Structures are given as structure tokens and as C-alpha cells.
């Protein structure tokens, strides 16, 4: 695992990392957030949701991974992506919200 400078890991909930994971400069991984199902946003409680990052994942500069996300093996998260849902294995995701833009040939 390699964590570059200026990364922010909010591990109030668990963050699980596989082997050979690279977090580029300024990546943010959050395992807690407001309960959006709560009727009043100003008094909503925080909830913890585990984040899982499987083997051989590369997360690009400034990407943000939100609570409850699983990033599959061999995936690439592009620079500046905001990951709000699970990323399939071998996928390359980009954008806000992050969407699959291609699949890698890595097995």
C-alpha cells in the first residue's frame, strides 16, 4: 500500500484495504456521514458505513470515496472522481458522480 501526501482518511467507520493499493495525492476516503433519511438535516445523526478497497486499486489525485463504497479488484478511480457507489472489478471510473468509462484488461 502506498499513501501519497495530503490524503484524508476518516475511519470513524472501518476502511479496509487490500494489497497493492495506491492513494494518489489528496485522496479523501470517508466512512461516516449524515443519515440522509433523517427528516431534519440540521439534526441528522452521523452513521458509519464500511469502505472496502480491494487488491490492486489505484485512486487518482483528489478523488473522494464516500461511505459504504466497495471498490473492486484492479479498478482505477480517475483524478477528481467522486465515488458514491460500488465500483466493479477491472473498471475505470471518472466524474461526479463517478461512472464506469471503460474496463481494464488486467486479470
Secondary structure, 3 states (H helix, E strand, C coil): CEECCCCEEECCCCEEECCCCEECCCCEEECEEECCCCCCHHHCCEEECCEEECCCCEECCCCEECCCCEECCCCEECCCCEECCCECCCEEEECECCEEEEECCCC
